């Protein structure tokens, strides 16, 4: 792949800012949604600060040779829930989030030390292209359902009541309960139109665009999709047609609900460590043990995905990051970057496939873009209108963008498979077992610990590869 901007290239200042915004838009929704899922008062803006600080440390640790943004990790969601299990106080729960990320980060540091002395040749033998290629493809394909589902969703919802009948033995014995359910107002067809406008704008800009149009297709895609959804919503509000109400304007109205004040423009996020320090008085060994059991095994699972991500970005920039700057550096950057992210936002970080997909599509691998995006993430977390804008972007618009992003991740993995001789059964079985396990959604649950479909597929592929590796290369 011929890059327009290499890792060490520095775009002009104006271009750099726009490229950084594009990276932010690519990773921001997923980064902000993790604290929303966990709840317990966690701040999405604080998670954004944590992602920015974690990314800056990662770039420093990798000697500015790996152009990847770190964002909130979905793999640790069940672990994060465990921090609040048993009715613990919010302060202790927040402290648990920080200790959990510390335990996970220490796993990365220990593996990094081993790699530093043992080298990475054993990893290349354990996970050759026949294993890594389809695993990277699965990372993209496993997210396909999320992208397609989002393409049919708007952001305007309402609560509806419905009657649920219970078992009845005769007509005079009618028993029922009244339940409530949150439903979206917008028609899936209207949402799909917004998603397709976003996707097609991104495609057209990327393929036919000139200069900046080719380099920032996601920004044009999101803005076009947002504009179409706004038009639909305004018509829906004017005519009282709920089916057209795609865009939720509540984040903007909430800013000025109490009048225009300084907080309308600037606000300090609720950082995790501020609340966590109050939990030290409640901390005990049993709780720390619970956190360790919830986080440490997941760290080994995420380690496998770390390898796949870095093999993927290595193929894009045509430099083996496991050799230079070295896997030990990427691991320490990722592990301690996760810990720093949790201190500020509660969420452990991980290298983001959306960021890698953005690099692949735009052919802009400049690490200066990543650094600028990280700094901007920290700054904009304090700017209320920008956070409101991001929160108001409809799911269908992001679904249109993610269809392209996740697709490129999948294709990047398939391109790695091109170097594999699939005429040999030993390679065919390795690749096919990974693809079927990953696409089929094979997952394993051990209490609070969930081994994702990507990790299961990779582990299965490694086992199959070890079994057939001694077979002849001639059949």
C-alpha positions, 0 to 999 in steps of 0.5 A, a space after each residue: 500500500 502506497 502511503 500518502 503520508 508515512 509514519 514520520 511525515 508531518 502534514 501542514 498545520 491546517 491539514 494536521 488539525 483536520 486529519 486529527 479531527 477525523 481520527 477522533 471522529 473515528 474512535 470517539 463514539 466507541 470510546 465514549 460509549 463504554 462509560 455509558 454502558 457501565 453507568 455508575 456516574 462514569 464520565 464519557 468526557 473523562 474517558 476521552 481525556 484518559 484515552 488521549 493521555 494513554 495514547 500520548 504515553 503509547 506514542 512516547 513508549 513506541 518511539 513515535 513509530 506506531 500510528 495507532 490511537 488508544 481508546 476505551 476497551 470493550 473487552 474489560 466491560 464485564 471486569 468493570 461491572 465486577 468492580 461495582 458488584 455486591 453493592 459497593 460504594 461508588 468511591 470503592 468501585 472507582 478505586 476498583 477500576 483503577 486497581 483493575 487496570 493496574 493489574 491488567 497493565 502489570 500483565 502486559 509489563 511482565 509479558 514485555 519483559 519476557 519478550 525483551 529477553 526471549 525475542 519475538 521469533 517464537 510469536 511469529 512461529 506461534 502466529 504466522 500469517 495463516 493465523 494472524 491474517 484470518 484473525 485480523 479479518 475476524 476483528 472486522 467481521 465480528 463488528 459487522 453486526 454492530 455496524 449494520 444494526 446501527 445503520 437502522 437506528 436513530 437517536 430519538 427515543 420515547 418510553 411506551 407502555 404495554 400490557 403483558 397478559 399472564 397465564 389465564 385459566 378462564 376468561 374471568 381470571 384475567 391477569 396482566 402487568 403493565 410494562 414500559 419499553 424504550 423505543 426509537 421514533 425514527 423509521 428504520 428506512 429513514 435511518 438507512 437513508 442517512 447511513 447510506 448517504 454517509 457511507 456513499 459520501 465516504 466512498 466517493 470522497 475516498 475514491 474520486 476525491 482530490 487532495 483533502 477530499 481523499 484524505 478526510 473522507 470520514 469527515 465529509 461522510 459524517 457531516 453529510 449524513 448529519 446534515 441529512 438527518 438534521 433535515 429529516 428531524 426538522 421536517 419531523 418536528 414541524 409536521 409532528 411526524 415521529 418517523 422522521 425524527 432521527 437526530 436527538 437535539 437534547 444534548 444541545 438544549 441541555 447546555 442552555 437549560 439553565 441559561 448561557 453560562 461558562 459551563 455552556 462552553 467549558 466544563 471539567 469532566 468528573 475524573 475517576 481518581 477524584 472519587 476513587 481516593 475516597 474509597 481507600 478507607 473501604 479497601 480490603 484484600 477480598 475486594 482486591 482479589 475479586 478485582 484481580 480475578 476479573 481483570 488479569 485473565 482478560 488481559 491475556 485475552 487482550 494480549 492476543 488481540 494486541 498482536 493481531 492489531 499490530 500485525 495489521 498496522 505493520 502490514 499497512 505501514 510495511 514495517 514490522 512493529 514487533 521488531 521495531 520498535 519492538 513488541 516489548 515497547 508496544 506492550 508497555 505502551 498499551 499496558 501503562 496507557 491503559 492504566 493511565 486511561 483508568 486513572 482519569 476515565 475509569 476505562 482501560 485502553 486498547 489499540 483501536 481497530 477504527 484507528 487502524 482502519 482510518 489509516 488504511 483508508 486515508 493512507 495517512 500513517 503520520 504519527 503526528 496525526 495521532 499525537 495531535 488527535 490525542 492532544 485534541 481529545 484532552 482539550 475538547 473533553 473540556 469543551 461542552 458544545 463539541 461533546 454535545 455535538 458528538 453525543 448528538 451524532 445519530 447511530 445510523 450516521 456512525 453505522 455508515 462510517 463503521 461499515 467502511 472502517 470495519 470492512 477495511 479491517 476485514 480486508 486487511 486481514 484477508 490481504 495477509 492471507 494472500 501470502 498463504 498457500 491455501 492449496 496445502 490442507 495444513 494451511 486451509 484447516 488453520 484459516 478455516 477454523 479461525 474464520 468459522 469460529 470467529 464468524 460463528 461467534 464462539 465465546 467462552 464464559 467463566 464467571 465474570 470472565 468472557 473470552 471473546 469470539 476473536 480471542 477464541 478463534 485465535 486460540 483455536 487457530 494457534 492450536 490447529 497450527 501447532 498440530 499441523 506445523 510439522 506436516 510437509 509443505 508438499 501434498 
